[in-house]
């Protein structure tokens, strides 16, 4: 019986160790530490992502300006009434109020504008480098719908702009060339 008592005596010690089944071996040797989550890097990343999306949204919502090189005119006036601005760039692309459109969309926009504002003015901002044919085509389209309420935009130039003696871009060429040895019918050489 003594042997059984000694076995029973050892049994409670082993059951005492297994009484805590969730603790691992390395947890028993570690001193009790508080677990902390450092959220400062997480907040930094969130702010960077937020900044990226805000700047992206602002960039997409802002209207981009159309780069046009308008011709100058000394008699240009600025109308101070309601107007629809149609732009034509160097490449023949059309814009209505800085928004790119096709010719059928331009026709619909002009028709809607003319119904909404029959006395409104339609202004064509045509680039100086746009082809003459494209400018005339857009002006014709504007006049089909808007009648005579169409204007061509120019940059206002100086009224006292000195004129050049030779405004012709070609070199000075004789206006009435004569062959050597022939007589000039006007009597001039």
N, CA, C and O of each residue as an XYZ file, in Angstrom:
756
protein
N       0.786     -1.177      0.000
C       0.000      0.000      0.000
C       0.836      1.253      0.000
O       0.419      2.298     -0.498
N       1.944      1.146      0.526
C       2.827      2.293      0.561
C       3.199      2.709     -0.833
O       3.393      3.889     -1.127
N       3.292      1.740     -1.663
C       3.627      2.071     -3.037
C       2.490      2.838     -3.705
O       2.736      3.752     -4.493
N       1.287      2.483     -3.404
C       0.168      3.182     -3.994
C       0.027      4.586     -3.456
O      -0.423      5.495     -4.154
N       0.416      4.752     -2.207
C       0.352      6.096     -1.660
C       1.370      6.999     -2.336
O       1.100      8.170     -2.599
N       2.512      6.456     -2.607
C       3.511      7.275     -3.266
C       3.096      7.582     -4.698
O       3.394      8.666     -5.200
N       2.428      6.673     -5.354
C       1.949      6.933     -6.702
C       0.840      7.975     -6.681
O       0.771      8.846     -7.548
N      -0.027      7.872     -5.679
C      -1.095      8.854     -5.558
C      -0.529     10.225     -5.229
O      -1.060     11.259     -5.634
N       0.563     10.197     -4.484
C       1.186     11.461     -4.126
C       1.774     12.169     -5.352
O       1.747     13.397     -5.426
N       2.291     11.422     -6.292
C       2.858     12.004     -7.507
C       1.768     12.433     -8.485
O       1.972     13.360     -9.268
N       0.664     11.796     -8.449
C      -0.405     12.083     -9.390
C      -0.957     13.499     -9.253
O      -1.185     14.139    -10.279
N      -1.181     14.019     -8.070
C      -1.702     15.369     -7.990
C      -0.740     16.408     -8.540
O      -1.189     17.427     -9.066
N       0.564     16.190     -8.438
C       1.505     17.164     -8.991
C       1.375     17.244    -10.509
O       1.411     18.346    -11.058
N       1.228     16.143    -11.191
C       1.101     16.162    -12.637
C      -0.233     16.750    -13.069
O      -0.308     17.404    -14.109
N      -1.267     16.535    -12.304
C      -2.552     17.137    -12.638
C      -2.524     18.642    -12.415
O      -3.249     19.389    -13.073
N      -1.691     19.081    -11.491
C      -1.545     20.514    -11.246
C      -0.920     21.219    -12.455
O      -1.285     22.358    -12.745
N      -0.012     20.590    -13.151
C       0.620     21.175    -14.338
C      -0.376     21.217    -15.493
O      -0.380     22.194    -16.241
N      -1.183     20.246    -15.662
C      -2.148     20.203    -16.757
C      -3.406     21.003    -16.468
O      -4.304     21.047    -17.308
N      -3.497     21.627    -15.325
C      -4.676     22.419    -15.002
C      -4.749     23.682    -15.845
O      -5.824     24.267    -15.973
N      -3.640     24.115    -16.420
C      -3.629     25.296    -17.289
C      -3.302     24.858    -18.721
O      -2.149     24.976    -19.137
N      -4.265     24.363    -19.478
C      -3.957     23.805    -20.796
C      -3.688     24.858    -21.873
O      -3.077     24.515    -22.885
N      -4.104     26.111    -21.719
C      -3.946     27.103    -22.779
C      -2.581     27.767    -22.786
O      -2.230     28.415    -23.773
N      -1.821     27.635    -21.756
C      -0.510     28.275    -21.717
C       0.513     27.375    -22.378
O       0.537     26.165    -22.151
N       1.344     27.969    -23.186
C       2.418     27.230    -23.827
C       3.663     27.261    -22.953
O       3.747     27.993    -21.967
N       4.624     26.441    -23.354
C       5.859     26.315    -22.570
C       6.613     27.635    -22.502
O       7.102     28.013    -21.438
N       6.714     28.349    -23.641
C       7.468     29.600    -23.637
C       6.712     30.705    -22.896
O       7.327     31.682    -22.469
N       5.390     30.572    -22.734
C       4.632     31.543    -21.957
C       4.922     31.431    -20.466
O       4.833     32.414    -19.730
N       5.262     30.251    -20.037
C       5.549     30.067    -18.620
C       6.847     30.750    -18.236
O       6.994     31.198    -17.098
N       7.795     30.840    -19.166
C       9.092     31.423    -18.865
C       9.124     32.930    -19.103
O      10.039     33.606    -18.634
N       8.157     33.456    -19.813
C       8.129     34.881    -20.114
C       7.480     35.636    -18.964
O       6.539     35.159    -18.329
N       8.006     36.816    -18.719
C       7.411     37.665    -17.700
C       6.145     38.261    -18.296
O       6.082     38.539    -19.494
N       5.158     38.452    -17.468
C       3.881     38.994    -17.925
C       4.106     40.370    -18.554
O       4.547     41.294    -17.871
N       3.800     40.522    -19.890
C       3.961     41.787    -20.608
C       2.608     42.235    -21.142
O       1.751     41.415    -21.470
N       2.433     43.545    -21.225
C       1.218     44.079    -21.831
C       1.423     44.142    -23.340
O       2.461     44.608    -23.811
N       0.445     43.680    -24.087
C       0.511     43.718    -25.540
C       0.002     45.073    -25.992
O      -1.091     45.490    -25.609
N       0.806     45.777    -26.823
C       0.417     47.091    -27.324
C       0.487     47.086    -28.844
O       1.409     46.524    -29.435
N      -0.484     47.710    -29.457
C      -0.500     47.867    -30.902
C      -0.171     49.321    -31.196
O      -0.861     50.230    -30.735
N       0.890     49.535    -31.968
C       1.300     50.891    -32.315
C       0.549     51.300    -33.583
O       0.807     50.750    -34.653
N      -0.371     52.252    -33.479
C      -1.201     52.635    -34.626
C      -0.697     53.878    -35.346
O      -1.321     54.308    -36.317
N       0.399     54.464    -34.910
C       0.920     55.668    -35.574
C       1.293     55.382    -37.030
O       0.924     56.177    -37.894
N       2.013     54.281    -37.361
C       2.291     54.013    -38.780
C       1.022     53.763    -39.588
O       0.945     54.137    -40.758
N       0.033     53.135    -38.971
C      -1.233     52.901    -39.656
C      -1.927     54.221    -39.988
O      -2.470     54.379    -41.081
N      -1.911     55.154    -39.062
C      -2.515     56.468    -39.298
C      -1.760     57.208    -40.400
O      -2.383     57.878    -41.224
N      -0.432     57.099    -40.432
C       0.354     57.738    -41.494
C      -0.031     57.195    -42.864
O      -0.206     57.962    -43.811
N      -0.160     55.893    -42.972
C      -0.532     55.281    -44.251
C      -1.943     55.704    -44.658
O      -2.182     55.997    -45.829
N      -2.870     55.738    -43.719
C      -4.246     56.151    -44.022
C      -4.276     57.593    -44.532
O      -4.985     57.895    -45.492
N      -3.511     58.483    -43.896
C      -3.480     59.876    -44.348
C      -2.847     60.005    -45.731
O      -3.289     60.830    -46.531
N      -1.831     59.215    -46.024
C      -1.234     59.252    -47.366
C      -2.233     58.799    -48.424
O      -2.348     59.418    -49.481
N      -2.948     57.728    -48.140
C      -3.955     57.241    -49.087
C      -5.079     58.258    -49.247
O      -5.541     58.499    -50.362
N      -5.518     58.851    -48.158
C      -6.569     59.865    -48.205
C      -6.127     61.076    -49.029
O      -6.897     61.599    -49.836
N      -4.893     61.515    -48.823
C      -4.358     62.644    -49.595
C      -4.311     62.313    -51.081
O      -4.669     63.144    -51.916
N      -3.873     61.109    -51.411
C      -3.809     60.686    -52.810
C      -5.192     60.739    -53.459
O      -5.330     61.254    -54.568
N      -6.206     60.219    -52.792
C      -7.551     60.217    -53.369
C      -8.156     61.617    -53.440
O      -8.876     61.922    -54.390
N      -7.885     62.456    -52.478
C      -8.404     63.830    -52.531
C      -7.786     64.582    -53.699
O      -8.496     65.250    -54.449
N      -6.469     64.480    -53.861
C      -5.818     65.175    -54.978
C      -6.274     64.611    -56.316
O      -6.442     65.360    -57.279
N      -6.474     63.309    -56.384
C      -6.974     62.706    -57.621
C      -8.372     63.179    -57.960
O      -8.666     63.463    -59.121
N      -9.231     63.267    -56.966
C     -10.606     63.723    -57.206
C     -10.641     65.185    -57.620
O     -11.415     65.556    -58.502
N      -9.821     66.015    -57.005
C      -9.775     67.436    -57.373
C      -9.233     67.590    -58.788
O      -9.744     68.400    -59.561
N      -8.218     66.830    -59.131
C      -7.645     66.915    -60.479
C      -8.613     66.466    -61.550
O      -8.621     67.028    -62.645
N      -9.428     65.468    -61.264
C     -10.382     64.991    -62.253
C     -11.601     65.889    -62.372
O     -12.196     65.981    -63.446
N     -11.979     66.549    -61.296
C     -13.177     67.381    -61.343
C     -12.916     68.769    -61.900
O     -13.853     69.437    -62.339
N     -11.672     69.220    -61.895
C     -11.356     70.560    -62.382
C     -11.349     70.559    -63.909
O     -10.815     69.638    -64.528
N     -11.931     71.573    -64.508
C     -11.945     71.703    -65.954
C     -10.566     72.122    -66.438
O      -9.940     73.022    -65.879
N     -10.116     71.464    -67.468
C      -8.823     71.808    -68.039
C      -9.016     72.912    -69.074
O      -9.989     72.900    -69.828
N      -8.105     73.845    -69.108
C      -8.182     74.948    -70.062
C      -7.754     74.456    -71.439
O      -6.923     73.556    -71.560
N      -8.322     75.049    -72.455
C      -7.975     74.716    -73.824
C      -6.957     75.740    -74.292
O      -7.181     76.945    -74.178
N      -5.860     75.270    -74.811
C      -4.812     76.171    -75.268
C      -5.112     76.593    -76.706
O      -4.972     75.802    -77.639
N      -5.521     77.836    -76.870
C      -5.812     78.377    -78.194
C      -4.977     79.621    -78.417
O      -4.754     80.411    -77.500
N      -4.523     79.784    -79.633
C      -3.775     80.968    -80.016
C      -4.693     81.786    -80.916
O      -4.727     81.581    -82.130
N      -5.441     82.721    -80.315
C      -6.428     83.497    -81.064
C      -5.751     84.591    -81.881
O      -4.725     85.130    -81.468
N      -6.322     84.920    -83.039
C      -5.790     86.041    -83.813
C      -6.122     87.364    -83.133
O      -7.033     87.439    -82.308
N      -5.371     88.408    -83.488
C      -5.587     89.736    -82.900
C      -6.379     90.611    -83.859
O      -6.282     90.469    -85.078
N      -7.169     91.525    -83.286
C      -7.926     92.494    -84.077
C      -7.956     93.803    -83.309
O      -8.150     93.817    -82.093
N      -7.760     94.907    -84.029
C      -7.732     96.212    -83.360
C      -9.136     96.713    -83.026
O      -9.284     97.591    -82.176
N     -10.158     96.179    -83.672
C     -11.526     96.642    -83.428
C     -12.321     95.666    -82.570
O     -13.551     95.715    -82.567
N     -11.654     94.791    -81.850
C     -12.346     93.779    -81.053
C     -13.065     94.421    -79.878
O     -12.539     95.323    -79.226
N     -14.273     93.944    -79.618
C     -15.045     94.400    -78.460
C     -15.442     93.177    -77.648
O     -15.544     92.071    -78.179
N     -15.663     93.384    -76.368
C     -16.050     92.290    -75.490
C     -17.542     92.379    -75.215
O     -17.990     93.325    -74.567
N     -18.329     91.404    -75.699
C     -19.761     91.438    -75.419
C     -20.013     91.090    -73.954
O     -19.363     90.206    -73.395
N     -20.964     91.795    -73.339
C     -21.265     91.584    -71.923
C     -22.639     90.948    -71.746
O     -23.385     91.345    -70.852
N     -22.979     89.995    -72.555
C     -24.262     89.324    -72.397
C     -24.031     87.816    -72.359
O     -22.902     87.339    -72.469
N     -25.106     87.096    -72.204
C     -25.005     85.641    -72.120
C     -24.527     85.087    -73.452
O     -25.013     85.473    -74.515
N     -23.559     84.170    -73.374
C     -23.028     83.622    -74.614
C     -22.616     82.170    -74.429
O     -22.317     81.729    -73.319
N     -22.606     81.445    -75.522
C     -22.142     80.064    -75.579
C     -20.796     80.093    -76.276
O     -20.685     80.587    -77.398
N     -19.776     79.568    -75.620
C     -18.430     79.599    -76.182
C     -18.133     78.248    -76.819
O     -18.156     77.211    -76.156
N     -17.854     78.281    -78.116
C     -17.459     77.098    -78.873
C     -16.012     77.314    -79.282
O     -15.667     78.363    -79.826
N     -15.166     76.326    -79.023
C     -13.741     76.465    -79.323
C     -13.319     75.429    -80.349
O     -13.822     74.306    -80.369
N     -12.388     75.830    -81.198
C     -11.811     74.960    -82.221
C     -10.305     75.068    -82.089
O      -9.747     76.154    -82.248
N      -9.628     73.939    -81.794
C      -8.181     74.002    -81.584
C      -7.421     73.716    -82.872
O      -8.020     73.549    -83.934
N      -6.099     73.661    -82.767
C      -5.231     73.461    -83.929
C      -5.502     72.140    -84.649
O      -5.270     72.028    -85.853
N      -5.989     71.145    -83.917
C      -6.162     69.812    -84.470
C      -7.586     69.549    -84.940
O      -7.911     68.424    -85.320
N      -8.438     70.569    -84.918
C      -9.810     70.420    -85.379
C     -10.756     69.857    -84.336
O     -11.879     69.478    -84.667
N     -10.330     69.793    -83.094
C     -11.192     69.293    -82.028
C     -12.108     70.415    -81.550
O     -11.679     71.557    -81.390
N     -13.370     70.072    -81.327
C     -14.381     71.051    -80.931
C     -14.651     70.955    -79.436
O     -14.632     69.867    -78.860
N     -14.901     72.098    -78.816
C     -15.210     72.174    -77.394
C     -16.395     73.114    -77.213
O     -16.475     74.161    -77.855
N     -17.309     72.731    -76.336
C     -18.403     73.605    -75.924
C     -18.195     73.865    -74.447
O     -18.247     72.943    -73.632
N     -17.960     75.128    -74.102
C     -17.682     75.512    -72.717
C     -16.581     74.627    -72.120
O     -16.729     74.110    -71.013
N     -15.488     74.458    -72.849
C     -14.282     73.719    -72.435
C     -14.492     72.221    -72.300
O     -13.686     71.545    -71.661
N     -15.565     71.682    -72.890
C     -15.810     70.255    -72.851
C     -15.798     69.736    -74.286
O     -16.543     70.224    -75.136
N     -14.944     68.737    -74.552
C     -14.775     68.232    -75.905
C     -16.060     67.567    -76.409
O     -16.687     66.780    -75.700
N     -16.439     67.905    -77.659
C     -17.648     67.348    -78.270
C     -17.351     66.978    -79.715
O     -16.361     67.423    -80.296
N     -18.233     66.150    -80.290
C     -18.169     65.840    -81.713
C     -19.103     66.808    -82.444
O     -19.823     67.579    -81.809
N     -19.088     66.766    -83.770
C     -19.959     67.680    -84.529
C     -21.443     67.433    -84.255
O     -22.188     68.399    -84.086
N     -21.908     66.169    -84.205
C     -23.335     65.974    -83.857
C     -23.665     66.468    -82.442
O     -24.738     67.027    -82.214
N     -22.745     66.263    -81.496
C     -22.973     66.768    -80.141
C     -22.971     68.294    -80.128
O     -23.728     68.907    -79.375
N     -22.127     68.910    -80.952
C     -22.102     70.371    -81.058
C     -23.435     70.878    -81.593
O     -23.979     71.862    -81.091
N     -23.960     70.204    -82.614
C     -25.242     70.610    -83.186
C     -26.344     70.554    -82.127
O     -27.152     71.477    -82.026
N     -26.381     69.474    -81.336
C     -27.388     69.348    -80.279
C     -27.198     70.411    -79.199
O     -28.176     70.967    -78.698
N     -25.951     70.697    -78.838
C     -25.687     71.709    -77.809
C     -26.120     73.091    -78.286
O     -26.680     73.871    -77.515
N     -25.860     73.394    -79.558
C     -26.257     74.697    -80.111
C     -27.779     74.803    -80.154
O     -28.350     75.840    -79.817
N     -28.428     73.711    -80.575
C     -29.885     73.715    -80.656
C     -30.502     73.903    -79.266
O     -31.448     74.673    -79.105
N     -29.969     73.204    -78.271
C     -30.474     73.358    -76.896
C     -30.235     74.769    -76.375
O     -31.105     75.347    -75.723
N     -29.065     75.324    -76.659
C     -28.753     76.678    -76.198
C     -29.687     77.694    -76.860
O     -30.177     78.612    -76.203
N     -29.928     77.526    -78.159
C     -30.783     78.471    -78.882
C     -32.229     78.394    -78.380
O     -32.916     79.415    -78.344
N     -32.700     77.208    -77.995
C     -34.043     77.093    -77.423
C     -34.099     77.739    -76.047
O     -35.088     78.387    -75.705
N     -33.050     77.569    -75.259
C     -33.014     78.122    -73.903
C     -32.829     79.636    -73.933
O     -33.458     80.358    -73.160
N     -31.968     80.111    -74.822
C     -31.667     81.537    -74.894
C     -31.672     81.984    -76.357
O     -30.616     82.023    -76.988
N     -32.842     82.320    -76.903
C     -32.906     82.681    -78.323
C     -32.141     83.954    -78.670
O     -31.724     84.116    -79.816
N     -31.943     84.864    -77.710
C     -31.185     86.086    -77.981
C     -29.731     85.971    -77.554
O     -28.987     86.950    -77.613
N     -29.324     84.792    -77.128
C     -27.945     84.593    -76.686
C     -26.969     84.602    -77.852
O     -27.335     84.314    -78.992
N     -25.757     84.928    -77.553
C     -24.702     85.022    -78.561
C     -23.859     83.761    -78.527
O     -23.534     83.257    -77.452
N     -23.504     83.249    -79.696
C     -22.596     82.105    -79.792
C     -21.259     82.617    -80.304
O     -21.187     83.242    -81.362
N     -20.201     82.346    -79.546
C     -18.871     82.856    -79.874
C     -17.986     81.687    -80.261
O     -17.914     80.688    -79.545
N     -17.312     81.811    -81.397
C     -16.370     80.789    -81.850
C     -14.959     81.248    -81.528
O     -14.489     82.259    -82.052
N     -14.286     80.502    -80.663
C     -12.868     80.723    -80.378
C     -12.091     79.767    -81.267
O     -11.889     78.606    -80.910
N     -11.661     80.245    -82.409
C     -10.910     79.402    -83.334
C      -9.434     79.734    -83.216
O      -9.046     80.902    -83.217
N      -8.629     78.716    -83.116
C      -7.190     78.912    -83.016
C      -6.667     79.541    -84.302
O      -7.204     79.319    -85.388
N      -5.628     80.314    -84.156
C      -5.000     80.958    -85.305
C      -4.479     79.917    -86.289
O      -4.417     80.169    -87.493
N      -4.104     78.745    -85.776
C      -3.525     77.699    -86.618
C      -4.556     76.689    -87.112
O      -4.194     75.729    -87.793
N      -5.833     76.884    -86.784
C      -6.882     75.991    -87.282
C      -7.061     76.233    -88.774
O      -6.869     77.347    -89.262
N      -7.432     75.175    -89.493
C      -7.573     75.339    -90.941
C      -8.802     76.202    -91.254
O      -9.805     76.180    -90.540
N      -8.687     76.935    -92.312
C      -9.756     77.838    -92.747
C     -11.038     77.057    -93.010
O     -12.129     77.517    -92.673
N     -10.909     75.889    -93.605
C     -12.058     75.058    -93.925
C     -12.806     74.642    -92.659
O     -14.037     74.649    -92.640
N     -12.076     74.280    -91.602
C     -12.719     73.880    -90.349
C     -13.436     75.060    -89.695
O     -14.540     74.908    -89.173
N     -12.807     76.234    -89.726
C     -13.420     77.428    -89.128
C     -14.714     77.769    -89.857
O     -15.729     78.048    -89.218
N     -14.688     77.750    -91.173
C     -15.885     78.069    -91.957
C     -16.965     77.019    -91.717
O     -18.146     77.358    -91.637
N     -16.579     75.747    -91.600
C     -17.554     74.689    -91.338
C     -18.252     74.868    -89.998
O     -19.464     74.682    -89.900
N     -17.495     75.229    -88.967
C     -18.096     75.439    -87.643
C     -18.952     76.702    -87.648
O     -20.037     76.710    -87.067
N     -18.483     77.773    -88.296
C     -19.291     78.996    -88.397
C     -20.604     78.721    -89.126
O     -21.654     79.233    -88.738
N     -20.540     77.917    -90.177
C     -21.745     77.571    -90.921
C     -22.718     76.789    -90.039
O     -23.927     77.019    -90.080
N     -22.181     75.864    -89.241
C     -23.023     75.097    -88.323
C     -23.655     76.004    -87.269
O     -24.827     75.838    -86.932
N     -22.892     76.954    -86.751
C     -23.425     77.899    -85.769
C     -24.526     78.767    -86.379
O     -25.538     79.036    -85.732
N     -24.331     79.197    -87.608
C     -25.322     80.067    -88.255
C     -26.573     79.306    -88.654
O     -27.655     79.890    -88.704
N     -26.449     77.996    -88.943
C     -27.634     77.197    -89.280
C     -28.628     77.201    -88.126
O     -29.837     77.283    -88.345
N     -28.132     77.113    -86.920
C     -29.018     77.036    -85.760
C     -29.262     78.410    -85.164
O     -30.398     78.750    -84.832
N     -28.199     79.209    -85.023
C     -28.300     80.476    -84.301
C     -28.544     81.690    -85.150
O     -28.659     82.791    -84.609
N     -28.628     81.548    -86.442
C     -28.854     82.714    -87.301
C     -27.680     83.669    -87.268
O     -26.532     83.259    -87.433
N     -27.971     84.960    -87.053
C     -26.911     85.966    -87.074
C     -26.361     86.251    -85.680
O     -25.618     87.219    -85.513
N     -26.690     85.462    -84.695
C     -26.212     85.656    -83.320
C     -24.893     84.913    -83.115
O     -24.718     84.223    -82.110
N     -23.972     85.050    -84.055
C     -22.690     84.339    -84.035
C     -21.568     85.358    -84.106
O     -21.646     86.325    -84.864
N     -20.519     85.140    -83.315
C     -19.352     86.027    -83.337
C     -18.088     85.181    -83.389
O     -18.066     84.041    -82.926
N     -17.059     85.747    -83.950
C     -15.747     85.107    -84.026
C     -14.831     85.813    -83.037
O     -14.627     87.022    -83.140
N     -14.286     85.086    -82.096
C     -13.464     85.688    -81.035
C     -12.063     85.988    -81.542
O     -11.474     85.211    -82.293
N     -11.540     87.140    -81.114
C     -10.161     87.533    -81.402
C      -9.571     88.143    -80.144
O     -10.297     88.485    -79.210
N      -8.276     88.274    -80.122
C      -7.619     88.996    -79.038
C      -7.635     90.473    -79.382
O      -7.408     90.841    -80.534
N      -7.897     91.314    -78.411
C      -7.905     92.744    -78.706
C      -6.465     93.206    -78.858
O      -5.630     92.994    -77.978
N      -6.191     93.838    -79.986
C      -4.859     94.371    -80.257
C      -4.813     95.846    -79.938
O      -5.835     96.446    -79.605
N      -3.650     96.426    -80.036
C      -3.504     97.859    -79.777
C      -4.034     98.637    -80.974
O      -3.783     98.271    -82.122
N      -4.765     99.708    -80.700
C      -5.349    100.515    -81.779
C      -4.265    101.225    -82.574
O      -4.411    101.406    -83.783
N      -3.197    101.624    -81.931
C      -2.110    102.326    -82.617
C      -1.001    101.357    -82.990
O       0.179    101.656    -82.807
N      -1.374    100.207    -83.506
C      -0.398     99.204    -83.889
C       0.265     99.644    -85.187
O      -0.427     99.784    -86.196
N       1.577     99.868    -85.205
C       2.215    100.310    -86.435
C       2.165     99.208    -87.484
O       2.396     98.035    -87.189
N       1.859     99.609    -88.713
C       1.817     98.634    -89.793
C       3.204     98.512    -90.394
O       3.970     99.475    -90.448
N       3.501     97.326    -90.836
C       4.796     97.089    -91.466
C       4.714     97.492    -92.926
O       3.652     97.431    -93.546
N       5.859     97.906    -93.464
C       5.858     98.295    -94.875
C       5.548     97.096    -95.749
O       4.793     97.203    -96.716
N       6.129     95.956    -95.411
C       5.886     94.763    -96.195
C       5.199     93.746    -95.296
O       5.865     93.006    -94.572
N       3.874     93.706    -95.337
C       3.146     92.760    -94.505
C       3.025     91.402    -95.181
O       2.494     90.466    -94.584
N       3.501     91.277    -96.399
C       3.474     90.030    -97.130
C       4.574     89.115    -96.586
O       5.727     89.539    -96.506
N       4.254     87.878    -96.213
C       5.280     86.997    -95.681
C       6.256     86.503    -96.736
O       7.315     85.968    -96.410
N       5.895     86.685    -98.013
C       6.795     86.266    -99.084
C       7.863     87.323    -99.312
O       7.652     88.490    -98.984
N       9.001     86.937    -99.866
C      10.033     87.939   -100.141
C       9.558     88.932   -101.192
O       8.611     88.665   -101.931
N      10.222     90.068   -101.249
C       9.854     91.093   -102.233
C      10.079     90.552   -103.633
O      11.209     90.261   -104.026
N       9.004     90.422   -104.373
C       9.070     89.965   -105.752
C       8.447     91.043   -106.621
O       7.533     91.742   -106.183
N       8.923     91.180   -107.825
C       8.308     92.182   -108.698
C       6.868     91.791   -108.996
O       6.551     90.618   -109.191
N       6.004     92.801   -109.027
C       4.595     92.522   -109.275
C       4.301     92.327   -110.750
O       3.325     91.663   -111.102
N       5.126     92.891   -111.617
C       4.932     92.748   -113.047
C       6.290     92.443   -113.679
O       6.939     93.343   -114.211
N       6.718     91.196   -113.628
C       8.053     90.904   -114.160
C       8.070     91.021   -115.686
O       7.096     90.688   -116.360
N       9.172     91.489   -116.200
C       9.366     91.574   -117.656
C      10.613     90.792   -118.010
O      11.564     90.714   -117.233
N      10.588     90.224   -119.182
C      11.749     89.490   -119.657
C      12.784     90.474   -120.183
O      12.421     91.533   -120.693
N      14.064     90.144   -120.068
C      15.081     91.052   -120.620
C      14.897     91.183   -122.131
O      14.665     90.191   -122.822
N      14.997     92.362   -122.616
C      14.873     92.633   -124.044
C      13.448     92.874   -124.479
O      13.224     93.247   -125.630
N      12.483     92.679   -123.618
C      11.099     92.925   -124.003
C      10.680     94.281   -123.458
O      11.295     94.803   -122.528
N       9.660     94.830   -124.025
C       9.193     96.139   -123.580
C       8.038     95.965   -122.620
O       7.228     95.048   -122.755
N       7.975     96.838   -121.670
C       6.904     96.818   -120.692
C       5.703     97.526   -121.297
O       5.848     98.652   -121.775
N       4.527     96.916   -121.297
C       3.373     97.553   -121.917
C       2.958     98.833   -121.202
O       2.285     99.670   -121.805
N       3.337     99.016   -119.933
C       2.976    100.231   -119.219
C       3.997    101.334   -119.435
O       3.794    102.464   -118.989
N       5.094    101.018   -120.115
C       6.105    102.023   -120.380
C       7.084    102.189   -119.233
O       7.879    103.129   -119.251
N       7.061    101.301   -118.218
C       8.007    101.375   -117.097
C       8.965    100.212   -117.176
O       8.623     99.149   -117.695
N      10.152    100.405   -116.669
C      11.130     99.315   -116.597
C      11.360     98.896   -115.195
O      12.154     97.989   -114.944
